[in-house]
């Protein structure tokens, strides 16, 4: 486990003052980016044809005009020691072994995308984060220690995984009413097994829930950017008066 304020690749330690950070949130539907001081995030489509080369090319194109010294990446798959160890389920191959620092030409810290959103949602205690998006993201933070997880790919029902039921594929297959019932069941199962003191339900599809399970708070995809800043020990952007153009 790693402390919230220092999570990331040890190879990528930045010796200067990391005042300007570019956060890249890689999802199965969109890639969203935000730099320290920028007023709004920018995004482009992802999907099954997105390679890491194409991702970096689009990020560099889209971030023109933003100043940054270091980079945080939220990756839709398992990450160990700041490196992907498996190809993403909803994107093209080629991510494992890709040298992001050389391609972006800046120090990079990478965590699982759900872990990055969890970092941005954390306020203390034992927090369980569940992300309802293209897939099913999950992470815990226990007294400031980040514990990335891949619960979505565990078996759930009828030979299918949790992600097959409450990810985007499950929503389309089951319809919104049945999908909501399974979301509540999955939250209950994870909460019983992991015993968190705080549960955050985030991801792009959380807005499809009119109400949440008791004791669960709603997350926000924008929290991923806060998490990306926290990877470098900064808890947000610069003052509004310093906003970049």
C-alpha positions as CSV (number, residue, x, y, z in Angstrom):
1,X,0.0,0.0,0.0
2,X,1.1,3.6,-0.5
3,X,0.3,6.8,1.3
4,X,-2.2,9.1,-0.4
5,X,0.3,11.9,-0.8
6,X,3.1,9.8,-2.3
7,X,1.3,7.2,-4.4
8,X,3.0,6.7,-7.8
9,X,6.1,5.5,-9.6
10,X,9.2,5.9,-7.5
11,X,11.1,6.2,-10.8
12,X,9.2,9.4,-11.5
13,X,10.1,11.4,-8.3
14,X,10.2,15.1,-9.2
15,X,13.0,17.0,-7.5
16,X,11.5,20.5,-8.2
17,X,8.4,22.1,-7.0
18,X,5.5,20.4,-8.8
19,X,3.3,23.4,-9.1
20,X,1.8,22.5,-12.5
21,X,0.3,19.1,-13.0
22,X,-1.4,17.6,-16.0
23,X,-4.0,15.0,-15.0
24,X,-5.1,12.4,-17.6
25,X,-8.2,10.3,-16.8
26,X,-8.3,7.4,-19.3
27,X,-11.8,5.9,-19.6
28,X,-13.4,3.4,-21.8
29,X,-15.5,6.1,-23.5
30,X,-13.5,9.3,-23.1
31,X,-10.1,10.5,-22.1
32,X,-10.4,13.7,-20.0
33,X,-7.5,16.0,-19.1
34,X,-7.0,19.0,-16.8
35,X,-4.0,21.0,-15.9
36,X,-3.3,23.0,-12.7
37,X,-5.1,26.3,-12.9
38,X,-7.2,25.5,-16.0
39,X,-10.9,26.3,-15.5
40,X,-12.4,23.4,-17.4
41,X,-11.3,20.0,-18.5
42,X,-10.9,18.9,-22.1
43,X,-11.7,15.5,-23.6
44,X,-11.7,13.3,-26.6
45,X,-13.3,9.9,-27.4
46,X,-11.5,6.7,-26.5
47,X,-12.8,3.2,-27.3
48,X,-11.5,-0.1,-28.6
49,X,-9.2,1.5,-31.1
50,X,-7.3,3.7,-28.7
51,X,-3.7,2.8,-28.3
52,X,-1.3,4.5,-25.9
53,X,0.5,6.1,-28.8
54,X,-2.8,7.7,-30.0
55,X,-3.7,8.6,-26.5
56,X,-0.5,10.5,-25.9
57,X,-0.7,12.2,-29.4
58,X,-4.2,13.4,-28.6
59,X,-3.4,14.6,-25.1
60,X,-0.4,16.6,-26.3
61,X,-2.5,18.1,-29.1
62,X,-5.4,19.0,-26.7
63,X,-3.2,20.4,-23.9
64,X,-1.5,23.1,-26.1
65,X,-1.5,26.3,-24.1
66,X,-1.4,24.6,-20.7
67,X,1.7,24.6,-18.6
68,X,2.7,21.5,-16.7
69,X,5.8,20.0,-15.1
70,X,4.6,16.5,-14.2
71,X,1.8,14.2,-15.2
72,X,-0.8,11.9,-13.4
73,X,-2.5,9.2,-15.3
74,X,-5.6,7.2,-14.2
75,X,-5.5,3.9,-16.1
76,X,-8.5,1.6,-16.6
77,X,-6.7,-1.6,-15.4
78,X,-4.4,-2.9,-12.7
79,X,-1.3,-0.9,-12.0
80,X,1.7,-2.0,-9.9
81,X,4.6,0.3,-9.1
82,X,3.2,2.9,-11.4
83,X,3.1,0.5,-14.4
84,X,0.1,-1.2,-16.1
85,X,0.3,-5.0,-15.7
86,X,-2.6,-6.0,-17.9
87,X,-4.1,-4.6,-21.1
88,X,-7.4,-2.6,-20.6
89,X,-10.6,-4.5,-21.3
90,X,-12.2,-1.7,-23.3
91,X,-9.3,-0.2,-25.3
92,X,-6.7,-1.4,-27.8
93,X,-3.6,-3.3,-26.8
94,X,-0.1,-2.0,-26.3
95,X,-0.4,-0.4,-22.9
96,X,1.7,-2.8,-21.0
97,X,5.4,-1.9,-21.4
98,X,4.7,1.4,-23.0
99,X,7.1,4.2,-21.9
100,X,4.7,7.0,-21.0
101,X,7.5,9.2,-19.6
102,X,9.5,9.1,-22.8
103,X,6.4,9.7,-24.9
104,X,5.1,12.6,-22.9
105,X,8.6,13.9,-22.0
106,X,7.6,14.6,-18.4
107,X,7.7,12.6,-15.1
108,X,4.6,10.4,-14.8
109,X,2.8,8.8,-11.9
110,X,0.1,6.3,-12.8
111,X,-2.6,4.6,-10.8
112,X,-5.8,2.7,-11.6
113,X,-8.5,5.1,-12.7
114,X,-10.8,4.1,-9.9
115,X,-8.0,4.6,-7.4
116,X,-7.4,8.1,-8.7
117,X,-11.1,9.0,-8.4
118,X,-11.0,7.4,-4.9
119,X,-8.1,9.6,-3.9
120,X,-10.1,12.7,-4.9
121,X,-13.1,11.5,-2.9
122,X,-11.3,10.6,0.3
123,X,-12.0,12.5,3.5
124,X,-10.8,9.9,6.1
125,X,-11.4,6.5,7.7
126,X,-11.9,3.3,5.7
127,X,-13.4,4.4,2.4
128,X,-14.7,2.1,-0.3
129,X,-15.0,3.5,-3.7
130,X,-17.1,1.9,-6.4
131,X,-17.0,3.4,-9.9
132,X,-20.0,2.8,-12.3
133,X,-18.6,3.4,-15.7
134,X,-17.8,1.5,-18.9
135,X,-16.6,-1.2,-16.5
136,X,-16.7,-1.4,-12.7
137,X,-13.9,0.3,-10.8
138,X,-13.0,-0.3,-7.2
139,X,-10.5,0.9,-4.6
140,X,-10.2,1.4,-0.8
141,X,-8.3,3.9,1.2
142,X,-7.7,2.9,4.8
143,X,-6.4,5.6,7.1
144,X,-4.7,7.3,4.2
145,X,-3.3,4.1,2.6
146,X,-4.5,3.5,-1.0
147,X,-5.5,-0.1,-1.8
148,X,-6.3,-0.5,-5.5
149,X,-8.7,-3.4,-6.3
150,X,-10.1,-5.3,-9.3
151,X,-13.3,-6.5,-7.8
152,X,-15.3,-6.0,-11.0
153,X,-13.8,-9.0,-12.7
154,X,-14.6,-11.4,-9.9
155,X,-17.4,-14.0,-10.6
156,X,-20.9,-12.8,-9.6
157,X,-23.8,-14.7,-11.2
158,X,-24.5,-17.2,-14.0
159,X,-20.9,-17.3,-15.1
160,X,-20.7,-13.5,-15.4
161,X,-18.6,-11.0,-13.4
162,X,-19.7,-8.1,-11.3
163,X,-18.7,-5.8,-14.2
164,X,-21.0,-7.8,-16.6
165,X,-24.0,-6.9,-14.4
166,X,-23.3,-3.3,-13.2
167,X,-20.9,-2.0,-15.9
168,X,-22.1,-0.4,-19.1
169,X,-22.8,-3.8,-20.8
170,X,-25.0,-4.8,-17.9
171,X,-26.9,-1.6,-18.1
172,X,-27.6,-2.2,-21.8
173,X,-28.5,-5.9,-21.3
174,X,-30.7,-5.6,-18.2
175,X,-32.3,-2.2,-18.6
176,X,-32.1,0.6,-16.0
177,X,-34.6,-0.9,-13.5
178,X,-32.9,-4.3,-13.1
179,X,-29.4,-2.7,-13.4
180,X,-30.2,-0.5,-10.4
181,X,-31.3,-3.5,-8.3
182,X,-27.9,-5.2,-9.0
183,X,-26.0,-2.0,-8.2
184,X,-27.7,-2.1,-4.7
185,X,-26.9,-5.8,-4.3
186,X,-23.2,-5.3,-5.3
187,X,-22.8,-2.4,-2.9
188,X,-24.3,-4.5,-0.1
189,X,-22.0,-7.4,-0.9
190,X,-18.8,-5.3,-1.0
191,X,-19.7,-3.4,2.1
192,X,-20.4,-6.6,4.1
193,X,-17.1,-8.1,2.9
194,X,-14.8,-5.1,3.4
195,X,-16.5,-3.3,6.3
196,X,-15.8,0.3,5.2
197,X,-16.8,3.3,7.4
198,X,-17.5,5.4,4.2
199,X,-18.8,4.3,0.8
200,X,-18.6,6.4,-2.3
201,X,-20.5,5.5,-5.5
202,X,-18.9,7.3,-8.4
203,X,-18.3,6.9,-12.1
204,X,-20.2,8.2,-15.1
205,X,-23.3,6.1,-14.6
206,X,-23.9,7.1,-11.0
207,X,-26.3,9.8,-12.2
208,X,-28.6,7.0,-13.5
209,X,-29.4,6.3,-9.9
210,X,-32.3,8.4,-8.6
211,X,-31.4,7.3,-5.0
212,X,-28.4,5.7,-3.4
213,X,-28.1,2.8,-0.9
214,X,-28.4,3.9,2.7
215,X,-25.1,5.3,4.0
216,X,-23.6,5.8,0.6
217,X,-22.5,9.1,-0.8
218,X,-22.4,10.2,-4.5
219,X,-19.0,10.7,-6.1
220,X,-18.2,12.9,-9.1
221,X,-16.0,12.2,-12.1
222,X,-14.3,15.5,-11.4
223,X,-12.8,14.0,-8.2
224,X,-10.4,12.1,-10.5
225,X,-8.7,15.4,-11.2
226,X,-8.4,16.1,-7.5
227,X,-6.9,12.6,-7.1
228,X,-4.4,13.3,-9.8
229,X,-3.2,16.5,-8.1
230,X,-2.9,14.6,-4.8
231,X,-0.6,12.0,-6.5
232,X,2.0,14.8,-6.4
233,X,1.2,16.1,-3.0
234,X,-1.0,19.0,-4.1
235,X,-4.6,19.1,-3.0
236,X,-6.0,21.2,-5.9
237,X,-5.1,23.8,-8.4
238,X,-3.5,27.2,-8.1
239,X,-5.6,30.2,-7.0
240,X,-8.2,31.4,-9.6
241,X,-6.1,34.5,-10.2
242,X,-3.3,32.3,-11.5
243,X,-5.6,30.4,-13.9
244,X,-3.9,29.5,-17.2
245,X,-5.4,30.6,-20.5
